[in-house]
């Protein structure tokens, strides 16, 4: 665990950890959070190491998608910790377990209001994306955040803010 500055904690996830579905770095982080109490919300940055030669975005890499699915299965409340301003943000995590499509602003079909209404629109890297999660995944995340909030006696407004800030939640 690397402290990038006073407000950001950087966790490096290696390609070996991804391939082996190893969550020990996350396990250690969550254990520290539970020992320290509510001091690390919105401070976590996940970075995947060993994929610089991969031309695709991380949400297109099958092994990373599997790893993130396992992360959500194990820690559906991980979004509470993710820093919205750095690294692998909630959009990219959602994209690994949900549906994401780049919108071509020049193609009339992509701009169809019926298609757009099924997704939440999100801007990333100066592009516009449509994102949504299935009801099952949405419910797992919401329930996980609420249960975790109750377990650690987190401020309900913080938990609600986290739920409302997750792109594509309840889009399915």
SEGU-847133 format. One record per atom (N, C-alpha, C): residue in one letter; atom name; x, y, z. Coordinates in steps of 0.1 Angstrom, whole numbers. Atoms other than C-alpha are relative to their C-alpha. Example, Ala and Ser with C-alpha at 12.3 -4.5 7.8 and 13.67 -1.06 7.14 Angstrom:
resn name X Y Z
a N 9 -12 0 $
a CA 123 -45 78 $
a C 9 12 0 $
s N -9 -11 0 $
s CA 137 -11 71 $
s C -8 11 8 $
! end
This chain:
resn name X Y Z
x N 9 -12 0 $
x CA 0 0 0 $
x C 9 12 0 $
x N -8 -12 1 $
x CA 15 33 -11 $
x C -9 12 2 $
x N 7 -13 -2 $
x CA 4 67 1 $
x C 5 10 -11 $
x N -3 -9 10 $
x CA 3 90 -29 $
x C 1 14 5 $
x N 0 -12 -7 $
x CA -5 120 -8 $
x C -8 -2 13 $
x N 8 2 -12 $
x CA -24 127 24 $
x C -14 -5 -2 $
x N 14 4 3 $
x CA -57 119 7 $
x C -2 -12 -8 $
x N 1 11 9 $
x CA -49 90 -16 $
x C 9 -12 3 $
x N -7 12 -3 $
x CA -39 54 -10 $
x C 0 -8 -13 $
x N -1 7 13 $
x CA -26 36 -41 $
x C 3 -15 3 $
x N -3 14 0 $
x CA -29 -2 -43 $
x C 3 -5 -14 $
x N -4 6 13 $
x CA -10 -20 -70 $
x C -5 -14 -1 $
x N 5 14 3 $
x CA -27 -51 -84 $
x C 9 -5 -12 $
x N -9 5 10 $
x CA -1 -71 -103 $
x C -8 -10 -10 $
x N 7 9 9 $
x CA -10 -92 -134 $
x C 0 -14 6 $
x N 1 13 -6 $
x CA -1 -123 -114 $
x C -12 -1 10 $
x N 11 -1 -9 $
x CA -26 -113 -87 $
x C -14 -1 -8 $
x N 12 1 9 $
x CA -52 -108 -115 $
x C -2 -14 -5 $
x N 1 13 6 $
x CA -45 -141 -132 $
x C -4 -10 11 $
x N 3 10 -11 $
x CA -47 -160 -98 $
x C -12 4 8 $
x N 11 -5 -8 $
x CA -77 -141 -86 $
x C 3 2 15 $
x N -6 -2 -13 $
x CA -56 -131 -56 $
x C -5 14 5 $
x N 5 -13 -6 $
x CA -73 -104 -34 $
x C 7 4 13 $
x N -7 -2 -13 $
x CA -47 -104 -6 $
x C 3 15 2 $
x N -3 -14 -2 $
x CA -38 -67 -12 $
x C -13 7 4 $
x N 13 -6 -4 $
x CA -75 -58 -9 $
x C -4 -5 14 $
x N 2 5 -13 $
x CA -79 -81 20 $
x C 7 8 11 $
x N -8 -8 -9 $
x CA -51 -63 38 $
x C -5 14 2 $
x N 5 -13 -1 $
x CA -65 -29 30 $
x C -13 0 8 $
x N 13 0 -7 $
x CA -100 -38 42 $
x C 2 -3 15 $
x N -3 3 -14 $
x CA -86 -53 74 $
x C 5 13 7 $
x N -5 -13 -6 $
x CA -67 -20 81 $
x C -11 10 2 $
x N 11 -9 -1 $
x CA -98 0 74 $
x C -9 -3 12 $
x N 8 4 -11 $
x CA -118 -20 99 $
x C 7 2 13 $
x N -7 -3 -12 $
x CA -91 -16 125 $
x C 1 15 3 $
x N -1 -14 -2 $
x CA -88 21 120 $
x C -14 8 0 $
x N 13 -7 1 $
x CA -125 29 115 $
x C -2 7 -13 $
x N 4 -7 12 $
x CA -140 52 90 $
x C 10 12 -3 $
x N -9 -11 3 $
x CA -109 72 79 $
x C 5 -1 -14 $
x N -6 3 13 $
x CA -102 58 44 $
x C -10 1 -11 $
x N 10 -1 11 $
x CA -134 65 25 $
x C 4 10 -11 $
x N -3 -9 12 $
x CA -129 80 -10 $
x C 15 2 -1 $
x N -15 -2 1 $
x CA -91 75 -7 $
x C 7 -10 -8 $
x N -7 11 7 $
x CA -84 43 -26 $
x C 1 2 -15 $
x N -2 1 14 $
x CA -69 41 -60 $
x C 6 -14 -3 $
x N -4 13 5 $
x CA -65 7 -78 $
x C 8 2 -13 $
x N -7 0 12 $
x CA -38 4 -104 $
x C 5 -14 -4 $
x N -4 13 5 $
x CA -32 -26 -125 $
x C 14 0 -7 $
x N -14 0 5 $
x CA 5 -34 -131 $
x C 2 -12 -9 $
x N -4 11 9 $
x CA 18 -55 -160 $
x C -9 0 -13 $
x N 9 -1 12 $
x CA -7 -43 -187 $
x C 4 12 -9 $
x N -3 -12 8 $
x CA 12 -14 -203 $
x C 1 -4 -15 $
x N -1 5 14 $
x CA 17 -35 -235 $
x C -14 -3 -6 $
x N 14 4 5 $
x CA -21 -42 -237 $
x C -6 13 -5 $
x N 6 -12 6 $
x CA -37 -17 -261 $
x C -14 3 5 $
x N 14 -3 -5 $
x CA -72 -21 -246 $
x C -1 7 13 $
x N 3 -6 -13 $
x CA -87 -2 -218 $
x C -1 -12 10 $
x N 1 11 -9 $
x CA -87 -23 -186 $
x C -13 -7 0 $
x N 13 7 0 $
x CA -124 -30 -188 $
x C -2 -9 -12 $
x N 1 9 12 $
x CA -118 -48 -221 $
x C 9 -13 2 $
x N -10 11 -2 $
x CA -91 -72 -207 $
x C -8 -11 8 $
x N 8 10 -7 $
x CA -109 -105 -198 $
x C 5 -4 14 $
x N -5 4 -13 $
x CA -86 -114 -169 $
x C -3 11 11 $
x N 3 -11 -9 $
x CA -91 -80 -153 $
x C -15 0 3 $
x N 15 1 -2 $
x CA -129 -83 -158 $
x C -3 -11 10 $
x N 2 11 -10 $
x CA -128 -116 -140 $
x C 4 4 14 $
x N -5 -4 -13 $
x CA -107 -102 -112 $
x C -10 10 7 $
x N 9 -10 -5 $
x CA -130 -72 -108 $
x C -14 -6 4 $
x N 12 6 -4 $
x CA -161 -94 -108 $
x C 2 -7 13 $
x N -3 6 -13 $
x CA -145 -114 -80 $
x C 1 10 11 $
x N -1 -10 -10 $
x CA -137 -82 -62 $
x C -14 5 5 $
x N 14 -4 -4 $
x CA -174 -71 -63 $
x C -7 -11 7 $
x N 6 11 -8 $
x CA -185 -105 -52 $
x C 5 -1 14 $
x N -5 1 -14 $
x CA -162 -104 -22 $
x C -2 13 8 $
x N 2 -13 -7 $
x CA -164 -67 -14 $
x C -9 10 -8 $
x N 9 -8 8 $
x CA -195 -52 -30 $
x C 0 15 5 $
x N 0 -13 -6 $
x CA -189 -21 -8 $
x C 13 7 -4 $
x N -13 -6 4 $
x CA -155 -14 -25 $
x C -1 15 -5 $
x N 2 -13 6 $
x CA -170 17 -41 $
x C 1 11 11 $
x N -1 -10 -11 $
x CA -171 34 -7 $
x C 14 5 2 $
x N -14 -4 -2 $
x CA -133 35 -7 $
x C 6 7 -12 $
x N -6 -5 12 $
x CA -126 44 -43 $
x C 0 15 -1 $
x N -1 -14 2 $
x CA -113 79 -49 $
x C -5 4 -14 $
x N 6 -3 13 $
x CA -133 95 -77 $
x C 9 8 -9 $
x N -9 -9 8 $
x CA -104 117 -89 $
x C 12 -6 -6 $
x N -12 6 4 $
x CA -76 92 -95 $
x C -1 -14 -5 $
x N -1 14 3 $
x CA -67 60 -112 $
x C -12 -7 -5 $
x N 11 8 4 $
x CA -92 33 -117 $
x C -12 4 8 $
x N 12 -5 -7 $
x CA -124 51 -107 $
x C -12 -9 -2 $
x N 12 8 0 $
x CA -159 38 -103 $
x C -4 -4 -14 $
x N 4 2 14 $
x CA -166 41 -140 $
x C 7 -12 -5 $
x N -7 11 5 $
x CA -139 17 -149 $
x C -3 -13 7 $
x N 4 12 -7 $
x CA -148 -8 -122 $
x C -14 -4 -5 $
x N 13 3 5 $
x CA -184 -6 -133 $
x C 1 -6 -14 $
x N -2 5 14 $
x CA -173 -12 -169 $
x C 5 -14 0 $
x N -5 14 0 $
x CA -156 -44 -159 $
x C -11 -10 3 $
x N 11 9 -4 $
x CA -188 -59 -145 $
x C -13 3 -6 $
x N 12 -4 6 $
x CA -214 -41 -165 $
x C 1 2 -15 $
x N 1 -2 14 $
x CA -222 -28 -199 $
x C 5 15 -3 $
x N -5 -14 3 $
x CA -203 2 -213 $
x C 2 1 -16 $
x N -1 -2 14 $
x CA -205 16 -248 $
x C 4 14 -3 $
x N -4 -14 4 $
x CA -187 46 -264 $
x C -11 5 -9 $
x N 9 -6 9 $
x CA -211 70 -280 $
x C 7 8 -10 $
x N -5 -8 11 $
x CA -203 83 -314 $
x C -10 11 -2 $
x N 9 -12 1 $
x CA -217 118 -314 $
x C -4 3 -15 $
x N 3 -2 14 $
x CA -217 117 -352 $
x C -10 -10 -6 $
x N 8 10 5 $
x CA -238 86 -356 $
x C -14 2 6 $
x N 14 -3 -5 $
x CA -276 93 -354 $
x C -5 -12 9 $
x N 5 12 -8 $
x CA -283 57 -341 $
x C 5 1 14 $
x N -6 -1 -14 $
x CA -260 63 -311 $
x C -7 11 8 $
x N 7 -11 -7 $
x CA -279 95 -303 $
x C -15 -2 2 $
x N 14 4 -1 $
x CA -313 78 -304 $
x C -4 1 15 $
x N 4 -2 -14 $
x CA -331 89 -272 $
x C -4 -13 7 $
x N 4 13 -6 $
x CA -345 54 -266 $
x C 12 -8 4 $
x N -12 7 -4 $
x CA -311 39 -266 $
x C 7 7 12 $
x N -7 -7 -10 $
x CA -296 66 -245 $
x C -7 -1 14 $
x N 8 0 -12 $
x CA -324 64 -219 $
x C 3 -12 8 $
x N -2 12 -7 $
x CA -314 29 -210 $
x C 13 0 8 $
x N -14 -1 -6 $
x CA -279 40 -198 $
x C 1 13 7 $
x N -5 -13 -6 $
x CA -263 66 -176 $
x C 11 5 -9 $
x N -11 -5 8 $
x CA -241 89 -196 $
x C 11 5 9 $
x N -11 -4 -8 $
x CA -206 94 -183 $
x C 11 4 -10 $
x N -11 -5 7 $
x CA -176 114 -196 $
x C 13 -6 6 $
x N -12 6 -4 $
x CA -142 97 -195 $
x C 10 2 -11 $
x N -10 -3 10 $
x CA -110 107 -213 $
x C -5 8 -12 $
x N 6 -8 10 $
x CA -129 133 -233 $
x C -9 -7 -10 $
x N 10 8 8 $
x CA -153 107 -246 $
x C -13 -1 8 $
x N 12 2 -7 $
x CA -189 101 -238 $
x C -4 -15 -1 $
x N 3 14 -1 $
x CA -200 66 -226 $
x C -14 -2 5 $
x N 12 5 -6 $
x CA -232 48 -219 $
x C 3 -11 9 $
x N -3 11 -9 $
x CA -230 26 -188 $
x C -13 -5 7 $
x N 11 5 -9 $
x CA -254 3 -169 $
x C 5 -13 6 $
x N -3 12 -8 $
x CA -252 -25 -144 $
x C -13 -8 0 $
x N 12 8 -2 $
x CA -276 -54 -142 $
x C -7 2 13 $
x N 7 -1 -13 $
x CA -303 -54 -115 $
x C 7 -8 11 $
x N -6 9 -10 $
x CA -285 -83 -97 $
x C 13 7 5 $
x N -13 -6 -4 $
x CA -251 -65 -97 $
x C -3 13 8 $
x N 4 -12 -7 $
x CA -268 -32 -87 $
x C -5 -3 14 $
x N 5 3 -14 $
x CA -286 -48 -58 $
x C 11 -5 9 $
x N -11 5 -9 $
x CA -255 -66 -46 $
x C 8 11 5 $
x N -8 -12 -5 $
x CA -236 -33 -45 $
x C -7 8 10 $
x N 8 -8 -9 $
x CA -264 -14 -29 $
x C -1 -7 14 $
x N 1 8 -12 $
x CA -270 -41 -3 $
x C 13 -1 8 $
x N -13 1 -6 $
x CA -233 -45 3 $
x C 4 13 7 $
x N -3 -14 -6 $
x CA -228 -7 9 $
x C -8 2 12 $
x N 9 -3 -12 $
x CA -258 -5 33 $
x C 5 -9 11 $
x N -4 9 -11 $
x CA -247 -36 53 $
x C 14 5 6 $
x N -13 -4 -4 $
x CA -211 -23 54 $
x C -1 13 9 $
x N 3 -12 -7 $
x CA -223 11 65 $
x C -5 -2 14 $
x N 6 3 -13 $
x CA -243 -4 93 $
x C 10 -7 9 $
x N -11 7 -8 $
x CA -214 -27 104 $
x C 10 10 6 $
x N -10 -9 -5 $
x CA -190 2 107 $
x C -6 13 5 $
x N 7 -12 -5 $
x CA -216 27 118 $
x C 4 13 -8 $
x N -3 -12 9 $
x CA -208 50 88 $
x C -12 9 -1 $
x N 11 -10 2 $
x CA -227 82 82 $
x C -8 -4 -11 $
x N 10 4 11 $
x CA -258 73 62 $
x C 1 9 -12 $
x N -1 -9 12 $
x CA -253 104 40 $
x C 12 -4 -8 $
x N -12 4 8 $
x CA -218 92 30 $
x C -3 -13 -8 $
x N 4 13 7 $
x CA -232 57 21 $
x C -9 4 -12 $
x N 10 -4 11 $
x CA -261 73 1 $
x C 8 7 -11 $
x N -8 -7 11 $
x CA -236 96 -17 $
x C 7 -9 -8 $
x N -8 10 7 $
x CA -215 66 -26 $
x C -9 -7 -10 $
x N 9 8 9 $
x CA -245 47 -40 $
x C -4 9 -12 $
x N 5 -9 11 $
x CA -257 78 -60 $
x C 11 3 -10 $
x N -11 -4 9 $
x CA -222 84 -74 $
x C 5 -12 -9 $
x N -4 11 8 $
x CA -218 49 -89 $
x C -7 0 -14 $
x N 6 -1 14 $
x CA -223 52 -127 $
x C -7 -13 -4 $
x N 7 11 5 $
x CA -249 29 -142 $
x C -7 -9 10 $
x N 7 8 -10 $
x CA -263 16 -109 $
x C -15 1 -3 $
x N 15 1 3 $
x CA -299 4 -114 $
x C -3 2 -14 $
x N 3 -2 14 $
x CA -295 7 -151 $
x C -6 -12 -7 $
x N 4 12 7 $
x CA -305 -29 -159 $
x C -14 -3 0 $
! end
